[in-house]
Amino acid sequence: MSALPDIAAWRDAAARNAGLFEALDPGARIGLVARADSARMLLWEVGAAGVDARVAAFEGYASCGADMLLSADAGSMARIADAVGGDLFTALRMDIRSGGVVCYMLRRRCDLEARGFDELLDALGFAFMGACR
């Protein structure tokens, strides 16, 4: 059994939260890795037709090709699986705050902003203002 949420449910979660993904450039990628089984990652990938989801090999942070990677412990992964059909971003934000999910921004902040990540980062609880940029 996979520790990752179902691909179709992950795709549907992006569709339900389409406003968070609308500004993202085609090719933007957000990955999810289970710390207990980090050989694979679940990806949201923005294309011309919208956001798709797929499973890809995870061979390390530098080579994963994601702009942002969420790494979840077992408890957080269970909560994510439970929330994927509902208010996923609230669950993600809570687990990021508690440390159960670590969010790795694999691009510089200015690059993420240029690719349209502002709304998505705000939904995950990352607010940057003024000189913090």
Buried (B, 14 or more C-beta within 10 A) or exposed (E): EEBBBBBEEBBBBBEBBEEBBEBBEEEBBBBBBBBEEEEBBBBBBBEEEEBBBEBBEBEEEEEBBBBBBBBBBEEBBBBBBEBBEEEBBEBBBBBBEEEBBBBBBBBEBEEBBEBBBBBBBBBBBBEEEEEEE
